[in-house]
Amino acid sequence: MNIKNVVVAGGGLLGSQIAFQAAYSGFNVSIYDVNEKGLEAAKDRLEKLVPRYIKDLDAPEDKLKATVKSIQTSTNLKEIVADADLVIEAIPEKLSIKQSFYKELGEVAPEKTIFATNSSTLLPSDFKDATGRTDRFLALHFANEIWLNNVGEIMATKDTDRAVFDEVVEYAGAMGLHPVPIKKEHAGYVQNSLLVPFFHVAEEMYANEEETPQEIDKIWMNAIRMNVGPFGAIDVVGLNTNTAIVQAEYEKDGTPWKKAYVDKNNVKIQNGELGKATGKGFYTYPNPEYETWDIPVGKKPSDEHLQQAVANDNNGVLSKLLLSLFKAAEDLYVNEIAEYDVIDTTWHINSRSPIGPFEMMDAIGIDKVIEIHEKYDNNIDQDVMKFLESRRGKTFYS
Ligand SMILES: NC(=O)c1ccc[n+]([C@@H]2O[C@H](COP(=O)([O-])OP(=O)(O)OC[C@H]3O[C@@H](n4cnc5c(N)ncnc54)[C@H](O)[C@@H]3O)[C@@H](O)[C@H]2O)c1
């Protein structure tokens, strides 16, 4: 791998974490930001990461302090990228801002420099032409709190050179991440492709008053032994952010449950119940109720445990949650976007789950997976069903 000198463009929430993690892993790192105010804020963020690495990873303080010190900063793009092997862009998620940044970067960066965008919702091909080097441009997507949620999703456009893709996969590993190679451009990468439908099915059941958030979380945590259910997770994201996303979707697609969900959450939001950050959301904090449930969280459920949970699923809550995850995972795999083990690893790490979707399918058996589709899937994909039929009697893992 030729990557040694890394420039992170944009020292905001994610950019500062990316720079810190890269420098901590031994790379020469600099941060570029649009103005001095941006750089000052970035330095403050870097300092604040030190206690987080100590608390969460038990990392040595002297190494962390040396990491902060080692990171150079500048507002002069031409100077900072003069010997860059890789520029990781983490500037605001707005197409026009990204386009003008890449136009300028393409003009001043040496030929050798690889450009990687951390964009979450825009696809790299939306602004690849502005880079002037589509063969050396791709997405390298990080998750918030990257020292814990340490996956790096690598996604090429159809123009990206294969050797560049492989080099960035290697780089992601070298900066302490689990690389998630994504073989074709796909909105939402792997993690959000799994997570968004999973949240939606829980939100829909709550909006339609089929079950309470606590009961939905309990059913999920009992079966899967994750340390949190969908509503506990929404409390961490924040009800304001989560509700704004569903509201924006409702404005586009008009789905009735989304309106009901937003209305319910708005009552909480008006009462200042924004989730963990304000001490109250679906749960009260500290010591949310779900931590008192007698569930051996983090311990991989046995096949028998999961089979039993599915067999006892009289109200369909577990089956619907599983189905949302299976459908998303099957879609990624059948359409050759990512391998099944890569999909499982992503879910393991970012969702702190002791079991991934394909492992869940192996545990309950393909016949049961097909049965769940037939009973609860309102939008059956015939290609996926053909694929599942072809898997009868087989497992994904040996
Ligand atoms: N926030 C997340 O959880 C998250 C997760 C994954 C990916 N991302 C992606 O990372 C990118 C950045 O998100 P963020 O949350 O860190 O944003 P942020 O607003 O916290 O930071 C953006 C930074 O870019 C700087 N900036 C603005 N214009 C610039 C320019 N022209 N050139 C250089 N720097 C400029 C700002 O001063 C700021 O420091 C987005 O593309 C977002 O989709 C965010």
PDBQT file of the ligand as one rigid body, heavy atoms in Angstrom, charges set to zero:
ROOT
HETATM    1  N1  LIG A 401     -22.506  13.151  11.067  1.00  0.00    +0.000 N 
HETATM    2  C1  LIG A 401     -22.508  11.848  10.836  1.00  0.00    +0.000 C 
HETATM    3  O1  LIG A 401     -22.920  11.031  11.677  1.00  0.00    +0.000 OA
HETATM    4  C2  LIG A 401     -21.951  11.330   9.526  1.00  0.00    +0.000 A 
HETATM    5  C3  LIG A 401     -21.731   9.938   9.385  1.00  0.00    +0.000 A 
HETATM    6  C4  LIG A 401     -21.180   9.456   8.194  1.00  0.00    +0.000 A 
HETATM    7  C5  LIG A 401     -20.897  10.332   7.168  1.00  0.00    +0.000 A 
HETATM    8  N2  LIG A 401     -21.134  11.685   7.319  1.00  0.00    +0.000 N 
HETATM    9  C6  LIG A 401     -20.797  12.575   6.183  1.00  0.00    +0.000 C 
HETATM   10  O2  LIG A 401     -19.627  13.307   6.492  1.00  0.00    +0.000 OA
HETATM   11  C7  LIG A 401     -19.701  14.584   5.867  1.00  0.00    +0.000 C 
HETATM   12  C8  LIG A 401     -19.506  15.631   6.934  1.00  0.00    +0.000 C 
HETATM   13  O3  LIG A 401     -20.490  15.475   7.925  1.00  0.00    +0.000 OA
HETATM   14  P1  LIG A 401     -20.284  16.056   9.402  1.00  0.00    +0.000 P 
HETATM   15  O4  LIG A 401     -21.416  15.569  10.180  1.00  0.00    +0.000 OA
HETATM   16  O5  LIG A 401     -18.907  15.824   9.842  1.00  0.00    +0.000 OA
HETATM   17  O6  LIG A 401     -20.479  17.628   9.098  1.00  0.00    +0.000 OA
HETATM   18  P2  LIG A 401     -20.049  18.874   9.987  1.00  0.00    +0.000 P 
HETATM   19  O7  LIG A 401     -20.989  19.964   9.644  1.00  0.00    +0.000 OA
HETATM   20  O8  LIG A 401     -19.880  18.490  11.411  1.00  0.00    +0.000 OA
HETATM   21  O9  LIG A 401     -18.603  19.260   9.423  1.00  0.00    +0.000 OA
HETATM   22  C9  LIG A 401     -18.373  19.824   8.164  1.00  0.00    +0.000 C 
HETATM   23  C10 LIG A 401     -17.014  20.521   8.193  1.00  0.00    +0.000 C 
HETATM   24  O10 LIG A 401     -16.706  20.943   6.868  1.00  0.00    +0.000 OA
HETATM   25  C11 LIG A 401     -16.202  22.288   6.932  1.00  0.00    +0.000 C 
HETATM   26  N3  LIG A 401     -16.429  22.873   5.614  1.00  0.00    +0.000 N 
HETATM   27  C12 LIG A 401     -17.525  23.504   5.135  1.00  0.00    +0.000 A 
HETATM   28  N4  LIG A 401     -17.317  23.836   3.840  1.00  0.00    +0.000 NA
HETATM   29  C13 LIG A 401     -16.077  23.429   3.522  1.00  0.00    +0.000 A 
HETATM   30  C14 LIG A 401     -15.295  23.509   2.339  1.00  0.00    +0.000 A 
HETATM   31  N5  LIG A 401     -15.750  24.052   1.240  1.00  0.00    +0.000 N 
HETATM   32  N6  LIG A 401     -14.050  23.006   2.383  1.00  0.00    +0.000 NA
HETATM   33  C15 LIG A 401     -13.558  22.438   3.509  1.00  0.00    +0.000 A 
HETATM   34  N7  LIG A 401     -14.247  22.338   4.646  1.00  0.00    +0.000 NA
HETATM   35  C16 LIG A 401     -15.502  22.817   4.645  1.00  0.00    +0.000 A 
HETATM   36  C17 LIG A 401     -16.956  22.918   8.078  1.00  0.00    +0.000 C 
HETATM   37  O11 LIG A 401     -16.269  24.064   8.564  1.00  0.00    +0.000 OA
HETATM   38  C18 LIG A 401     -16.979  21.761   9.085  1.00  0.00    +0.000 C 
HETATM   39  O12 LIG A 401     -15.795  21.744   9.853  1.00  0.00    +0.000 OA
HETATM   40  C19 LIG A 401     -21.031  14.644   5.146  1.00  0.00    +0.000 C 
HETATM   41  O13 LIG A 401     -20.840  14.301   3.799  1.00  0.00    +0.000 OA
HETATM   42  C20 LIG A 401     -21.861  13.596   5.866  1.00  0.00    +0.000 C 
HETATM   43  O14 LIG A 401     -22.832  13.021   5.020  1.00  0.00    +0.000 OA
HETATM   44  C21 LIG A 401     -21.634  12.187   8.484  1.00  0.00    +0.000 A 
ENDROOT
TORSDOF 0
